[in-house]
C-alpha cells in the first residue's frame, strides 16, 4: 500500500507521495508537477487532466473546469460566476448545480460531485501507474471554510472514485505540518507563532499556527472564499476586452472560444507582470480573423486591482484577532499559493505584519506534501517521528433537541476554535424516540449564502417496558474530517434484574458498577444539572447496582447530501464512463498501430524487403497498403477496435511470408554455424572413446554434415524471393537430434540409472533423516 496526499485545487491538482527517502511529487505525462483540474467530454470519450486542458480551446462548451468552487454550493449562490464559464449549467431539483455537456451524441447532465469524482479517479490512476501498486488510502486537502455538506461531498466523490480518505485536512494545516515537522530551530521554552497566507486560484486562506519542537497547534483560521488569482485574471480580461472592442470592434463576450483564449492569455500575462514592469499581449486570429495586440504596465495593473489588494488584509486581520495574538507576537509570515507571486501582495503583507513575508515553502506543492506526511502518520505501515498536530475548527456548531437548544444560551456544542477531533457526551432522560439536529450556531462565521443546517438524527426506538424515563447517553463526535456525527446512543436502566427470563436483546449487556462519575461536556434539556456532576456517595450508595445497557439505533439525514441510492448510481455511471474510455483508448491504439504498420511496411517493402519479395507480391502488398491508408483517412477514421484488428491481421498475412524469408536468412547462417561447430566438437572428442562408440559418433556426425551440405547447396540455387527449402528451425532441430544421439552413445553405462531407482534412493535418504 502506498501513501498519497491529494491537493485538489480549483485550477490544478498535485499528488504527494510518501517514500522511503521522504516526500515526493508525481509528474504528469509532460513531466510537470501540476495536473490541470479539467474534464473534457469528446464525442466518444473523456479527456481528463492534461489532455482535458488541451481540449479546452477547441471544445470549450464540453470542457469542465473550476469544479472545486461548485462543490456543495447552490446554483443561485454563484449564478453570476457560472455565467462567466463556457459550459452550460442549470439549477437542479434541489437547487444544486447541474452541468450539461454533449457526449456520445446525447446531452448528459452531471453534478459537480460526479465531475470531482472523475478527477479523483484520474489522480488515482496516475498514482497507481507511477507507483505500480493499488491506491485506496489517502489524505485530501480541503479549504478550512468548507461546510459539512462540502466535506461530505468530497468524501462521496472519493468513494465514487474508489478512494478511502483517512482524513480531510485543512489546506493551511497541511502546509503548517510540512513546515514544522522538518524544522529543528524552534525554541523549546516558548512557542513560535507563524502566519500562513495562502492565496490560491479562487480563494485566500490565512492561518495562525504555534510551533514547539515535536508539536504544532492551529490557533485560528480565516478566509475569503471569493478572492484568488482568478480575480486578478478577470481584471486583465475585462481591461483588454474593453480595449479590443474599442480598437478592433470585436466583442469577446459573444464568442466562447475567443473568451477562453483571452483568459488563458491574461493568466500568462499576469505571470509575466510578476517578474517584469510591463508586458505585451498578442493573440493571433482571436475573433473575426483579426489579430489583436495589447500592452499594460505593472503599475496600471495594480491600479485596476486596488480593491482586490485591499481585501487581502481583511482575512489576515481576522485570523490575528481570533488567535488572540498581537502583531509583536508573530515570529514570521509564510506566503504560498499560485496567486501570491504578485509583487504588490508581498508589499501589502509586509506593511500589515511589519515583517517581510517569506517563501521558504514550494507555493504549489506544500499542501500535497503536508497531506502525504499526514497520511504516513495515520498509516500503520510507515514509521514517522512523533509529531503532534492540533487543528482548530473555524465554525461554532450547535445542537438542538425536540424541546429546543441544549441547555445554554445559544446551543453551542463545539465552539469556534475548538480542537478536533472532539467528542461530547450528553446525558438525557427519555421514554421514547427523540430527535436531534446539528447546525452552525453563528451565521456570521459562515461564507455568505451558506445554509446553517447540517444533519438531523433520529434516536430510537427505546426498548423500555414502562412509561418511566430512562437515562440515555449520546456520544456526539466532531470527527477527523470535520463532520459532526452521533457515534453512539445508549440507554442505562438501573436495578433491572430479570433472572427468570433467558431472552435478551442482542445489543444489551449487563454490568455491575459502583457509580457513574462521568462529567458531561454539556447539559441537555430533560436532565437535571445534578446528574452531570460527581457527588459524594454514602456506604449504602456505593453498593453494587446492576445497570442494563442497550444500544439505541441512530439514523442520520444529511441536509443536501447524497443518498445511498444516488451514490450507487453515481458509481455505476463512473464505471460505465471508465469502460467507454478504456474501449476508445484501445481502439485508438489499434488505429495508430495499423497506421504505423502501413508506413513502416511500405518503407521496408522497397528497401529492406526488396530482394525477398517477387514483383507481383510487391505490387499486391503496395496496393493493399495504399487502400488501407485511404480508408483510414476516409471511411475508417471512426471504426471499432475489431475492424482495425482485422485490417491489421489481413496485411500481416500478406507481409509475414516476406518478413520470414528476410529474418530466416540471417538465422539460417547462425544455425548452420552452430551445427558445424557441434559436429566439429564431437569429432574432436572421440579420441577418449571405445572403438564402437567412436565409430557410432563419427557416423552420426557424417550424416548430419552431409545433410547440411546438401540442403545448403539446394538453398543456394533458390532465389531470395522464394520460400527457402532449408529453414533455420530445421537446422536447429537437426543439431538437437545430433546432440541427443551422441550424448546417449558416449554416456557411461553405470550412469544409466532408472528414474524410479533414483526416487527410491532419495526416499530412503529422506526416511533416515531425523529432526531434533
C-alpha positions in Angstrom: 0.0 0.0 0.0 1.3 3.4 -1.0 0.8 6.7 0.9 -0.5 9.6 -1.1 -1.8 13.1 -0.4 -4.0 15.0 -2.9 -4.2 18.7 -3.3 -7.4 19.2 -5.3 -7.1 22.9 -6.4 -9.5 24.9 -8.4 -7.1 25.1 -11.3 -4.5 22.4 -10.8 -4.0 19.2 -8.7 -0.9 18.0 -7.1 -0.1 14.4 -5.9 2.3 14.0 -3.0 3.7 10.5 -2.3 5.5 9.2 0.9 8.5 7.2 0.0 11.4 5.8 2.0 13.6 8.8 1.2 10.8 11.3 2.1 8.0 13.1 0.3 8.0 13.4 -3.5 5.6 14.8 -6.0 4.4 12.8 -9.0 4.9 14.0 -12.6 2.2 14.1 -15.3 2.6 13.0 -18.9 4.7 16.1 -19.8 6.8 15.8 -16.6 5.0 18.7 -15.0 4.3 18.5 -11.3 0.8 20.2 -11.6 -2.1 18.4 -13.2 -4.9 20.6 -14.7 -8.2 20.1 -12.9 -10.1 19.8 -16.1 -12.5 17.2 -17.5 -13.3 17.5 -21.2 -16.0 15.4 -22.9 -15.2 14.4 -26.5 -17.6 12.8 -28.9 -16.9 9.3 -27.6 -14.6 9.6 -24.6 -13.5 11.8 -21.7 -10.1 13.6 -21.6 -9.0 14.4 -18.1 -6.1 16.4 -16.7 -3.5 17.4 -19.3 -5.5 16.0 -22.2 -8.6 17.8 -21.0 -6.7 21.2 -20.8 -5.5 20.7 -24.4 -9.2 20.4 -25.5 -10.3 23.5 -23.6 -9.9 25.8 -26.6 -11.2 23.5 -29.3 -14.1 22.2 -27.2 -14.9 24.8 -24.6 -18.6 24.0 -24.1 -17.9 20.5 -23.0 -14.8 21.2 -21.0 -15.4 21.5 -17.3 -13.0 23.4 -15.0 -13.1 25.2 -11.7 -15.3 22.5 -10.3 -14.0 23.0 -6.7 -15.9 26.2 -6.3 -19.2 24.4 -7.2 -19.0 21.7 -4.6 -21.8 21.9 -2.1 -22.9 25.3 -3.4 -26.4 26.1 -4.6 -26.9 27.4 -8.1 -28.3 30.7 -7.0 -25.3 31.4 -4.8 -22.9 31.6 -7.7 -25.2 32.2 -10.6 -23.2 35.3 -11.7 -19.9 33.4 -11.7 -21.3 30.5 -13.6 -22.2 32.8 -16.5 -18.5 33.5 -17.0 -17.8 29.8 -17.6 -18.0 28.5 -21.1 -20.0 25.3 -20.4 -23.8 25.2 -19.8 -25.2 25.0 -16.2 -28.6 25.0 -14.7 -30.4 24.7 -11.4 -31.3 21.1 -10.3 -34.4 19.9 -8.5 -32.9 20.6 -5.0 -31.3 23.9 -6.0 -27.9 22.3 -6.8 -25.8 23.0 -9.8 -26.2 20.7 -12.9 -23.5 20.7 -15.6 -24.7 19.9 -19.2 -22.3 18.5 -21.9 -22.6 16.8 -25.3 -21.3 13.3 -25.1 -21.9 10.2 -27.2 -24.3 12.3 -29.4 -26.5 12.9 -26.4 -26.9 15.6 -23.8 -25.7 14.4 -20.4 -26.1 16.1 -17.1 -23.6 15.7 -14.2 -23.3 17.1 -10.7 -20.1 18.8 -9.5 -19.6 15.8 -7.2 -19.5 13.5 -10.2 -17.0 15.7 -12.0 -14.9 15.8 -8.9 -15.0 12.0 -8.7 -13.7 11.9 -12.3 -10.7 14.0 -11.3 -10.1 11.8 -8.2 -10.3 8.7 -10.4 -7.7 10.2 -12.8 -5.3 11.1 -9.9 -5.8 7.6 -8.5 -5.0 6.1 -11.9 -1.9 8.3 -12.3 -0.6 7.3 -8.8 -1.1 3.6 -9.5 0.6 3.8 -12.8 3.6 5.7 -11.4 3.9 3.6 -8.2 2.9 0.3 -9.8 0.6 -0.6 -6.9 -3.0 -0.1 -6.0 -4.1 3.1 -4.2 -7.0 3.5 -1.8 -5.9 5.2 1.4 -5.1 8.9 1.1 -5.4 12.3 2.7 -7.2 15.1 0.8 -6.6 18.8 1.3 -9.7 21.0 1.6 -10.2 24.7 2.4 -10.9 25.5 6.0 -14.1 27.2 5.1 -15.7 24.1 3.7 -19.0 23.3 5.4 -20.4 20.0 6.5 -22.1 19.5 3.2 -19.0 20.3 1.2 -16.8 17.9 3.3 -19.3 15.1 2.8 -19.4 15.9 -1.0 -15.6 15.3 -1.1 -16.0 12.0 0.7 -18.8 11.0 -1.7 -16.6 11.9 -4.7 -13.7 10.0 -3.3 -15.9 6.9 -2.7 -17.2 7.1 -6.3 -13.6 7.1 -7.4 -12.6 4.1 -5.2 -10.7 6.1 -2.7 -10.9 5.9 1.1 -9.6 9.1 2.7 -8.0 8.7 6.1 -8.6 12.4 6.7 -9.9 15.6 5.0 -7.2 18.0 6.1 -7.4 21.8 6.0 -5.0 23.2 3.4 -3.2 25.5 5.7 -2.9 22.8 8.4 -1.2 20.6 5.8 1.1 23.5 4.9 1.9 24.0 8.6 2.6 20.3 9.1 5.1 20.3 6.2 6.7 23.4 7.5 7.1 22.4 11.1 7.9 18.7 11.1 11.3 19.2 9.4 12.4 22.3 11.3 14.7 21.9 14.3 15.3 25.6 15.2 12.1 26.2 17.2 12.8 27.3 20.8 11.9 24.8 23.5 10.8 27.2 26.2 8.4 29.4 24.1 6.3 28.8 21.1 7.0 30.3 17.6 3.9 31.9 16.0 3.7 31.7 12.2 1.1 33.2 9.9 0.4 31.3 6.7 -1.2 33.3 3.9 -2.4 31.0 1.0 -3.7 32.9 -2.0 -4.9 30.2 -4.4 -6.7 30.4 -7.7 -10.1 31.0 -6.3 -9.7 31.8 -2.5 -7.5 33.2 0.2 -6.9 31.4 3.4 -5.0 32.7 6.4 -3.9 30.5 9.4 -2.0 31.3 12.6 -0.1 28.3 13.9 2.0 27.9 17.1 5.1 25.6 16.9 7.2 23.9 19.5 9.6 21.0 19.0 7.5 18.0 18.1 4.2 19.9 18.4 2.1 22.3 16.3 -1.3 23.8 17.1 -3.5 25.8 14.8 -4.7 28.9 16.7 -7.1 30.3 14.1 -8.4 30.0 10.5 -9.7 32.9 8.4 -10.6 33.1 4.7 -12.1 35.0 1.8 -13.5 32.3 -0.5 -14.0 34.7 -3.4 -10.6 36.3 -3.6 -7.9 34.5 -5.5 -5.7 34.6 -8.6 -8.7 34.2 -10.9 -10.0 37.6 -9.7 -6.8 39.3 -10.9 -7.1 37.4 -14.2 -10.6 38.7 -14.6 -9.4 42.3 -14.0 -7.0 41.9 -17.0 -9.7 40.1 -19.0 -12.2 43.0 -18.6 -9.5 45.6 -19.4 -8.4 44.0 -22.7 -12.0 43.0 -23.6 -12.9 46.7 -23.4 -9.8 47.8 -25.2 -10.3 45.3 -28.1 -13.9 46.4 -28.5 -12.8 50.0 -29.0 -9.7 49.3 -31.2 -10.8 46.3 -33.2 -14.6 46.4 -32.9 -14.8 42.8 -31.6 -16.8 41.6 -28.6 -15.1 38.6 -27.0 -18.0 38.1 -24.6 -20.1 37.0 -27.6 -17.7 34.3 -28.7 -17.0 31.5 -26.2 -13.7 30.3 -27.8 -12.4 33.8 -28.0 -13.2 34.4 -24.4 -11.4 31.2 -23.4 -8.3 32.2 -25.4 -8.2 35.7 -23.9 -8.5 34.4 -20.4 -5.6 32.0 -20.9 -3.5 34.9 -22.4 -4.4 37.1 -19.4 -3.3 34.5 -17.0 0.1 34.2 -18.7 0.3 38.0 -18.8 -0.2 38.2 -15.1 2.7 35.9 -14.5 4.9 38.0 -16.8 4.0 41.1 -14.9 5.1 39.5 -11.6 8.7 39.5 -12.9 8.6 42.5 -15.3 7.4 46.1 -15.0 5.5 45.8 -18.3 4.3 43.2 -20.6 2.7 42.8 -24.1 -0.3 40.7 -25.1 -0.5 39.3 -28.7 -3.2 36.8 -29.9 -3.4 35.7 -33.5 -6.9 35.4 -35.1 -8.7 36.0 -31.8 -12.1 36.6 -33.5 -13.4 37.5 -36.9 -9.9 36.6 -38.3 -8.4 39.6 -36.5 -5.0 39.6 -34.8 -5.0 41.7 -31.6 -2.2 43.4 -29.6 -2.2 44.9 -26.2 0.2 46.3 -23.7 0.0 47.1 -19.9 2.3 48.3 -17.2 2.5 46.7 -13.8 1.5 50.0 -12.1 -1.6 50.2 -14.3 -2.5 46.6 -13.4 -2.1 47.4 -9.7 -4.4 50.4 -10.0 -7.0 48.3 -11.7 -6.7 45.7 -8.9 -6.6 48.2 -6.0 -9.9 46.9 -4.4 -8.7 43.3 -4.6 -5.4 44.2 -2.9 -7.3 45.9 -0.1 -9.4 42.8 0.5 -6.3 40.7 1.2 -5.7 42.4 4.6 -9.2 41.6 5.9 -8.8 37.8 6.5 -5.2 38.5 7.8 -6.6 40.8 10.5 -9.4 38.5 11.4 -7.1 35.5 11.8 -4.9 37.5 14.1 -7.8 38.7 16.1 -9.2 35.1 16.5 -5.8 33.8 17.6 -5.6 36.3 20.5 -2.1 37.4 19.4 -0.8 40.9 18.8 1.4 41.8 15.9 4.6 41.7 18.0 3.9 38.1 18.9 4.2 37.0 15.2 7.6 35.5 14.5 7.3 35.1 10.7 4.8 35.2 7.8 4.9 32.5 5.1 3.4 33.3 1.7 2.2 30.5 -0.5 -0.3 29.8 -3.3 -0.4 30.4 -7.0 -1.8 34.0 -6.6 0.9 35.0 -4.1 3.5 35.8 -6.7 2.1 39.3 -7.5 4.7 41.7 -6.0 2.0 44.1 -4.6 0.7 41.2 -2.4 4.0 40.9 -0.7 4.2 44.7 -0.1 0.7 44.7 1.5 1.5 41.9 3.9 4.9 43.4 4.8 3.1 46.6 5.7 0.4 44.8 7.6 2.6 42.5 9.7 5.7 44.7 10.0 7.9 41.9 8.7 8.8 40.7 5.2 6.8 37.6 4.1 9.0 34.6 3.4 8.8 32.0 0.7 10.5 29.0 2.3 7.9 26.6 1.0 7.1 25.5 -2.5 4.0 27.6 -3.3 2.3 24.9 -5.4 3.3 21.7 -3.7 3.2 22.3 0.0 -0.4 21.2 0.5 0.1 17.9 -1.2 3.3 17.3 0.7 1.7 18.0 4.0 -1.2 15.7 3.2 1.2 12.9 2.3 3.0 13.4 5.6 -0.3 13.2 7.5 -1.3 10.1 5.5 2.0 8.4 6.5 1.4 9.4 10.2 -2.1 7.8 10.1 -0.9 4.7 8.2 0.4 1.7 10.3 2.9 0.7 7.6 5.1 3.8 7.9 7.2 4.9 10.8 7.1 8.7 11.2 8.8 10.6 14.0 6.4 11.6 16.8 4.8 14.9 16.0 1.6 16.2 17.5 -0.9 18.0 15.2 -3.7 20.0 16.8 -6.1 21.6 14.4 -8.9 24.0 15.3 -12.4 24.2 13.8 -13.4 27.5 12.2 -17.1 27.4 12.9 -19.3 27.1 16.0 -21.6 24.0 15.9 -24.8 23.8 17.9 -27.2 21.0 18.8 -30.9 21.1 19.3 -33.4 18.6 20.7 -37.1 18.2 20.4 -37.6 20.7 23.2 -35.2 23.2 21.8 -31.5 24.0 22.1 -29.2 22.2 24.5 -29.3 23.9 27.9 -27.2 27.0 27.4 -27.7 30.4 25.8 -27.1 29.6 22.1 -27.0 25.8 22.0 -23.3 25.6 21.0 -21.8 22.2 21.5 -18.5 22.7 19.7 -17.4 26.3 19.9 -15.4 28.1 17.2 -11.7 27.4 17.6 -12.1 24.1 19.4 -9.6 21.4 18.7 -10.8 18.4 16.7 -11.4 15.5 16.5 -13.5 16.1 19.6 -16.1 14.1 21.5 -19.0 15.3 23.7 -21.2 13.1 25.8 -24.8 14.2 26.5 -26.9 12.6 29.3 -30.7 12.8 28.7 -33.8 11.3 30.2 -36.2 9.9 27.6 -39.0 7.4 27.4 -39.4 7.2 23.6 -37.8 8.0 20.2 -36.4 11.6 20.1 -34.7 13.8 17.5 -31.5 15.9 17.4 -30.3 18.4 14.9 -26.8 19.7 14.3 -26.4 23.2 12.9 -24.0 26.1 12.6 -24.6 28.3 15.6 -23.3 31.6 14.1 -24.4 32.5 10.6 -21.9 35.3 10.6 -19.0 32.8 10.7 -20.1 31.1 7.5 -19.4 32.2 3.9 -22.3 34.3 2.6 -25.3 32.4 1.3 -24.5 29.1 3.1 -27.3 27.4 5.0 -26.7 26.8 8.7 -28.4 23.4 8.6 -26.1 20.3 8.8 -27.7 17.0 9.9 -30.7 15.6 11.6 -30.7 12.4 13.7 -33.5 10.1 14.8 -32.6 8.2 18.0 -34.8 5.3 18.8 -36.9 3.3 19.4 -36.0 2.8 23.1 -36.7 -0.6 24.4 -38.4 0.4 27.7 -41.0 -1.7 29.4 -42.7 1.0 31.4 -43.6 4.7 30.9 -40.8 6.0 33.1 -37.9 7.9 31.6 -34.5 6.2 31.3 -31.1 7.7 31.2 -29.7 8.0 27.7 -26.1 8.7 26.9 -25.4 10.2 23.4 -21.8 10.5 22.1 -21.5 13.3 19.6 -18.3 13.3 17.6 -16.7 16.1 15.5 -14.5 13.7 13.6 -11.2 13.9 11.8 -12.9 15.1 8.6 -14.6 18.0 10.5 -18.0 16.3 10.2 -20.5 16.0 13.1 -21.9 12.6 13.7 -23.5 10.7 16.6 -21.1 7.9 17.4 -23.4 6.0 19.7 -26.5 6.2 21.8 -27.0 4.0 24.9 -29.8 3.7 27.4 -28.9 2.9 31.0 -31.6 1.1 33.0 -30.7 0.8 36.7 -31.8 -2.0 39.1 -33.1 -4.1 36.2 -32.8 -7.8 37.4 -34.5 -10.5 35.3 -33.0 -13.8 36.2 -36.1 -15.8 35.2 -36.1 -14.9 31.6 -33.5 -16.4 29.3 -34.3 -13.9 26.5 -32.1 -10.8 26.0 -31.6 -8.2 23.3 -28.7 -8.9 21.0 -27.3 -5.4 21.7 -27.9 -5.4 25.5 -25.2 -6.2 28.1 -25.4 -6.1 31.9 -22.6 -5.0 34.1 -22.1 -4.1 37.8 -20.7 -0.6 38.5 -20.3 1.4 41.6 -21.5 4.6 40.1 -21.3 6.9 37.1 -18.9 9.7 37.9 -18.6 11.0 34.3 -18.7 14.7 34.0 -20.6 15.5 30.8 -19.4 18.3 28.5 -22.8 19.8 28.2 -26.2 19.8 30.0 -29.2 19.0 27.8 -32.9 19.6 28.2 -34.7 17.0 30.1 -31.9 16.2 32.6 -31.0 17.9 35.8 -27.7 19.6 36.2 -27.0 17.4 39.2 -26.8 14.3 37.1 -23.7 15.7 35.4 -21.6 16.3 38.5 -19.7 13.8 40.6 -21.3 13.6 44.1 -20.2 12.0 47.3 -21.8 8.7 47.9 -22.6 7.1 51.2 -21.7 3.5 52.0 -25.2 2.4 51.0 -24.9 4.3 47.7 -21.7 2.6 47.0 -23.2 -0.8 46.9 -23.2 -2.6 43.6 -26.1 -1.8 41.3 -27.0 -3.7 38.2 -27.3 -1.5 35.1 -28.5 -2.7 31.8 -27.0 -1.0 28.8 -28.8 -1.1 25.5 -27.5 0.3 22.2 -30.1 2.6 20.6 -30.5 2.7 16.8 -29.4 6.1 15.3 -30.5 7.2 11.8 -29.0 10.2 10.1 -30.4 12.5 7.4 -27.8 14.9 5.9 -29.1 18.2 4.6 -28.2 18.3 0.9 -26.1 15.2 0.9 -26.2 12.2 -1.5 -28.4 9.2 -0.6 -27.0 5.6 -0.8 -29.1 5.1 -3.9 -27.6 8.2 -5.6 -24.1 7.2 -4.6 -24.6 3.8 -6.0 -26.0 5.2 -9.2 -23.0 7.6 -9.5 -20.6 4.7 -9.0 -22.3 2.7 -11.8 -22.2 5.8 -14.1 -18.5 6.3 -13.4 -17.7 2.7 -14.1 -19.6 2.9 -17.5 -17.7 6.1 -18.4 -14.4 4.5 -17.5 -15.1 1.4 -19.5 -16.0 3.6 -22.5 -12.7 5.5 -22.1 -10.8 2.2 -22.0 -12.6 1.0 -25.1 -11.8 4.1 -27.0 -8.2 4.1 -25.9 -7.8 0.6 -27.1 -9.5 1.5 -30.4 -7.2 4.4 -30.8 -4.2 2.3 -30.1 -5.2 -0.3 -32.7 -5.8 2.5 -35.2 -2.4 4.0 -34.5 -0.8 0.6 -34.7 -2.5 -0.1 -38.1 -1.4 3.4 -39.4 2.2 2.9 -38.3 2.3 -0.6 -39.8 1.2 0.8 -43.2 4.0 3.4 -43.2 6.7 1.1 -41.9 5.8 -1.8 -44.2 5.8 0.5 -47.3 9.3 1.7 -46.4 10.6 -1.8 -45.8 9.0 -3.3 -48.9 11.0 -1.1 -51.2 14.2 -1.2 -49.1 14.8 -3.9 -46.6 12.5 -6.5 -48.0 13.0 -5.6 -51.7 15.1 -8.7 -52.6 12.8 -11.1 -50.7 9.5 -10.2 -52.5 8.5 -11.0 -56.0 7.4 -8.2 -58.2 3.8 -9.4 -58.1 3.9 -9.6 -54.3 5.3 -6.1 -54.0 2.6 -4.7 -56.3 -0.2 -6.6 -54.5 1.0 -5.5 -51.0 1.7 -2.0 -52.1 -1.8 -1.7 -53.5 -3.3 -3.1 -50.2 -1.3 -0.6 -48.1 -2.5 2.3 -50.2 -6.1 1.2 -50.0 -5.7 0.8 -46.2 -4.2 4.3 -45.9 -7.0 5.9 -47.9 -9.6 4.0 -45.9 -8.0 5.2 -42.6 -8.4 8.9 -43.6 -11.9 8.5 -45.0 -14.4 5.8 -44.1 -12.1 4.2 -41.5 -11.5 7.3 -39.5 -14.0 6.3 -36.9 -14.3 2.5 -36.7 -14.3 -0.1 -33.9 -11.3 -1.9 -32.4 -12.3 -5.2 -34.1 -12.3 -3.6 -37.6 -8.8 -2.2 -37.1 -7.6 -5.5 -35.8 -9.0 -7.3 -38.8 -7.4 -4.9 -41.2 -4.0 -5.3 -39.5 -4.3 -9.1 -39.5 -5.1 -9.1 -43.2 -2.0 -7.0 -44.0 0.2 -9.2 -41.9 -1.0 -12.3 -43.8 0.4 -10.7 -46.9 3.6 -9.4 -45.5 4.6 -12.1 -43.0 5.9 -14.6 -45.6 8.3 -11.9 -46.9 9.4 -11.0 -43.5 10.0 -14.6 -42.6 12.3 -15.0 -45.6 14.2 -12.0 -44.6 14.6 -12.9 -41.0 15.3 -16.6 -41.7 18.3 -15.8 -43.9 20.4 -14.4 -41.1 19.0 -17.0 -38.7 19.9 -19.8 -41.1 23.5 -18.7 -41.3 23.8 -18.7 -37.5 22.1 -22.1 -37.1 24.3 -23.7 -39.7 27.4 -22.3 -38.0 26.2 -23.8 -34.7 25.6 -27.2 -36.3 29.1 -27.2 -37.9 30.6 -26.3 -34.5 28.7 -29.1 -32.8 29.9 -31.7 -35.4 33.5 -30.5 -35.0 33.3 -30.7 -31.2 32.1 -34.3 -31.3 34.6 -35.3 -33.9 37.4 -34.0 -31.7 36.0 -35.7 -28.6 36.0 -39.2 -29.9 39.7 -39.8 -29.0 38.9 -41.0 -25.5 36.0 -43.3 -26.6 36.0 -47.0 -27.3 36.2 -48.1 -30.9 32.5 -48.9 -31.1 31.5 -45.6 -29.6 33.9 -43.7 -31.8 32.6 -45.3 -34.9 29.0 -44.6 -33.9 29.6 -40.9 -33.2 31.6 -40.4 -36.4 28.8 -42.0 -38.4 26.2 -39.6 -36.9 28.4 -36.6 -37.4 29.0 -37.6 -41.1 25.2 -38.0 -41.7 24.5 -34.6 -40.2 27.3 -32.9 -42.1 26.2 -34.5 -45.4 22.6 -33.5 -44.8 23.5 -29.9 -44.1 25.8 -29.5 -47.1 23.2 -30.9 -49.5 20.5 -28.6 -48.1 22.8 -25.5 -48.2 23.6 -26.4 -51.9 19.9 -26.6 -52.7 19.2 -23.4 -50.9 21.8 -21.5 -52.8 20.1 -22.4 -56.0 16.9 -20.9 -54.8 16.0 -17.1 -55.3 15.6 -15.0 -52.3 12.0 -14.1 -53.1 11.0 -17.8 -52.9 10.3 -19.7 -49.7 13.6 -21.5 -48.6 14.0 -25.2 -48.8 16.1 -25.1 -45.6 14.7 -23.2 -42.6 16.8 -22.3 -39.6 14.3 -24.2 -37.4 15.2 -27.4 -39.3 18.9 -26.9 -38.7 18.3 -26.2 -35.0 16.3 -29.4 -34.8 19.0 -31.4 -36.5 21.6 -30.0 -34.1 19.4 -31.0 -31.1 19.0 -34.5 -32.5 22.7 -34.9 -33.1 23.5 -33.7 -29.6 21.0 -36.1 -28.0 22.2 -39.1 -30.1 25.9 -38.5 -29.4 25.2 -37.9 -25.7 23.4 -41.3 -25.5 26.3 -43.1 -27.2 29.0 -41.6 -25.1 27.2 -41.8 -21.7 28.8 -44.3 -19.3 26.8 -47.5 -18.7 26.7 -47.2 -14.9 25.1 -43.7 -15.1 22.1 -45.0 -16.8 20.0 -45.3 -13.7 16.3 -45.6 -14.0 14.4 -42.6 -12.7 12.3 -44.9 -10.3 15.5 -46.2 -8.7 16.8 -42.6 -8.2 13.5 -41.7 -6.5 13.6 -44.8 -4.3 17.2 -43.9 -3.2 16.1 -40.4 -2.4 13.1 -41.6 -0.4 15.3 -43.9 1.7 17.6 -41.0 2.4 14.6 -38.8 3.5 13.4 -41.6 5.7 16.7 -41.7 7.5 16.6 -38.0 8.3 15.7 -37.0 11.9 14.6 -33.7 13.4 16.0 -32.6 16.7 
